[in-house]
Amino acid sequence: MVNFYLEKVHGALVTLHDAQSRPLAVSSSVQVSDEAAQLVGYDGKVYLRRLQPTNRLMVTQLDGSVCTAHLEYLAVSSDIPLIGVVPCL
């Protein structure tokens, strides 16, 4: 018998933009709560897991500057939610 350890994950694919409405740079680092930092991919997209109903994202950009973003999350039981543009100011 094989035991698959499944964990319910509250995740979403989020698109982050800067104050000038441009996608954040690839490899910017996104921190949510005590979770491990995730890296931003192309077009400002980042997959975040273990989201709460209200989240504060701390983003360290490639030049060392830091911005914050606020994200409201509604858990769904189907596909991974795609959350549109979230400004990081």
C-alpha positions as CSV (number, residue, x, y, z in Angstrom):
1,M,0.0,0.0,0.0
2,V,1.2,3.5,-0.9
3,N,0.3,6.4,1.3
4,F,0.1,9.7,-0.6
5,Y,0.4,12.6,1.9
6,L,-2.0,15.1,0.4
7,E,-2.3,18.6,1.8
8,K,-5.1,21.1,1.0
9,V,-3.4,24.2,-0.4
10,H,-5.0,27.6,-0.7
11,G,-3.0,28.9,-3.6
12,A,-3.3,31.3,-6.5
13,L,-1.4,32.6,-9.5
14,V,-1.0,36.3,-8.9
15,T,0.2,39.0,-11.3
16,L,2.2,41.8,-9.5
17,H,2.8,45.2,-11.0
18,D,4.9,48.2,-9.8
19,A,3.7,51.7,-9.1
20,Q,4.1,52.5,-12.9
21,S,1.8,49.6,-13.8
22,R,4.7,47.5,-15.1
23,P,5.1,43.8,-14.3
24,L,7.6,43.2,-11.5
25,A,11.0,41.9,-12.7
26,V,11.7,38.2,-13.0
27,S,13.4,36.8,-9.9
28,S,12.0,39.4,-7.5
29,S,11.3,37.7,-4.2
30,V,7.8,37.6,-2.7
31,Q,7.3,36.8,1.0
32,V,3.8,36.0,2.5
33,S,3.7,35.6,6.3
34,D,6.1,32.9,7.5
35,E,6.2,31.0,4.2
36,A,9.3,30.5,2.1
37,A,9.9,33.3,-0.4
38,Q,8.7,32.7,-4.0
39,L,10.2,34.1,-7.1
40,V,8.4,36.2,-9.6
41,G,8.3,34.7,-13.1
42,Y,7.6,36.3,-16.5
43,D,5.0,39.0,-16.8
44,G,5.0,39.6,-13.0
45,K,3.4,36.2,-12.2
46,V,4.0,34.3,-9.0
47,Y,2.4,31.2,-7.6
48,L,1.6,31.7,-3.9
49,R,0.3,29.0,-1.5
50,R,-1.2,28.9,2.0
51,L,-3.0,32.1,1.4
52,Q,-5.3,33.6,4.0
53,P,-8.4,35.6,3.4
54,T,-6.3,38.8,3.8
55,N,-2.6,38.7,2.8
56,R,0.3,41.2,2.9
57,L,3.0,40.5,0.4
58,M,6.6,41.9,0.9
59,V,8.4,42.0,-2.4
60,T,12.2,42.5,-2.6
61,Q,13.0,43.6,-6.1
62,L,16.3,43.0,-8.0
63,D,17.7,46.5,-7.1
64,G,17.1,45.8,-3.4
65,S,14.1,48.0,-3.0
66,V,11.1,46.7,-1.2
67,C,7.4,47.2,-1.9
68,T,4.2,45.8,-0.4
69,A,1.0,44.5,-1.9
70,H,-2.3,43.6,-0.3
71,L,-4.2,40.6,-1.5
72,E,-7.7,39.4,-0.7
73,Y,-8.2,35.7,-1.3
74,L,-11.3,33.6,-1.6
75,A,-10.7,29.9,-1.4
76,V,-12.1,27.8,-4.2
77,S,-12.3,24.0,-4.6
78,S,-11.7,23.8,-8.4
79,D,-8.8,25.1,-10.5
80,I,-6.0,27.3,-9.3
81,P,-7.4,30.9,-9.1
82,L,-5.8,33.4,-11.4
83,I,-5.7,36.8,-9.6
84,G,-5.4,39.8,-11.9
85,V,-3.0,42.7,-11.5
86,V,-2.1,43.5,-7.9
87,P,-0.1,46.7,-7.4
88,C,3.0,46.6,-5.3
89,L,3.7,50.0,-3.9
